[in-house]
Amino acid sequence: MINMLKKVKSLDNIDIGIVGGSNLKKQYEQLGEPDTKMFDWVFSENGLVGYKQDQKISETSIKDYLGEDSLKLVINKVLSYFSTLDIPDTKSQIFEINQIIDNSNRSYLTGSKC
């Protein structure tokens, strides 16, 4: 795949980019930092943080988009729903606040331990 992208990159007037769910550091680890340098555009955290040639050009969050009050409503609704579930392991973290969104830990819903 990387070799194909290098061929595309060698064409005139072609920009290439990637979008990933992780932060930029994790994307570099996953692809190998030298290979990430070939991308003109890199979008981390599901597109909420954008880079053009290693320079951050934009950043937003679900909190910025929804606002504090709306985000609280969403979190309370999810927590209320979770309180109705029969969850076997209640000692682990089931909610994570990060840049992307407030992620519920799906391992409780699927039975997998990631």
C-alpha positions in Angstrom: 0.0 0.0 0.0 2.8 2.4 0.9 4.5 1.7 -2.4 1.3 2.5 -4.3 0.9 5.8 -2.4 4.5 6.7 -3.2 3.8 6.2 -6.9 0.7 8.4 -6.7 2.6 11.0 -4.7 5.2 11.2 -7.5 2.6 12.4 -10.0 2.4 16.1 -10.6 -0.2 18.2 -8.7 -1.3 15.3 -6.5 -1.8 15.8 -2.8 -2.4 12.8 -0.6 -3.6 12.5 3.0 -4.7 10.1 5.7 -7.4 10.2 8.3 -7.1 8.2 11.5 -8.8 7.8 14.8 -5.6 8.1 16.8 -3.6 11.2 17.7 -0.7 12.2 15.4 2.0 10.5 17.5 0.1 7.2 17.3 -0.5 7.5 13.5 3.3 8.0 13.1 4.0 4.9 15.2 1.5 2.9 13.2 2.7 3.9 9.7 6.4 4.6 10.5 7.4 8.2 10.7 9.4 8.3 7.4 6.3 7.1 5.6 4.0 9.7 7.1 6.2 12.5 5.7 4.9 11.7 2.2 1.4 12.8 3.2 0.5 16.4 2.5 -2.5 16.2 4.7 -2.9 14.3 8.0 -6.1 14.3 9.9 -5.9 12.8 13.4 -8.6 11.9 16.0 -11.2 11.1 13.3 -10.5 14.3 11.4 -10.9 16.7 14.3 -7.2 17.8 14.2 -5.8 18.7 10.8 -2.2 19.1 9.6 -0.8 20.3 6.4 2.8 19.3 5.9 3.3 18.8 9.7 1.8 22.2 10.6 -1.5 22.1 12.5 -4.1 24.0 10.6 -7.3 23.2 12.6 -8.5 21.6 15.7 -12.0 21.2 17.2 -13.8 18.9 19.6 -17.2 17.5 20.3 -17.4 19.9 23.3 -16.7 22.9 21.0 -19.3 21.7 18.5 -22.1 20.9 21.0 -21.3 23.3 23.8 -21.0 22.5 27.5 -24.7 22.2 28.2 -25.6 19.9 25.3 -22.6 17.7 26.0 -23.7 17.3 29.6 -27.2 16.2 28.3 -25.6 13.6 26.1 -23.3 12.3 28.8 -26.1 12.1 31.3 -28.3 10.3 28.8 -25.6 7.7 28.1 -24.8 7.2 31.8 -28.5 6.8 32.5 -28.7 4.1 29.8 -25.6 2.4 31.2 -27.2 2.3 34.7 -30.0 0.1 33.3 -27.5 -2.5 31.9 -26.3 -5.6 33.8 -22.6 -5.1 33.5 -20.5 -7.9 34.9 -17.3 -5.9 35.6 -17.9 -2.6 37.3 -14.3 -1.9 38.4 -13.0 -0.8 35.0 -13.2 2.5 33.2 -16.4 2.6 31.1 -16.3 6.2 30.0 -13.5 8.1 28.4 -13.4 11.9 27.7 -11.1 12.7 24.8 -10.8 15.0 21.9 -12.9 12.9 19.5 -16.0 12.3 21.5 -17.1 10.8 24.8 -16.5 7.2 24.0 -18.4 4.5 25.9 -16.2 1.5 26.3 -17.8 -1.0 23.9 -16.0 -3.9 25.6 -18.9 -4.1 28.1 -21.4 -4.3 25.3 -19.5 -6.8 23.2 -17.8 -8.9 25.9 -14.3 -8.3 24.5 -11.5 -6.9 26.5 -9.5 -4.5 24.3 
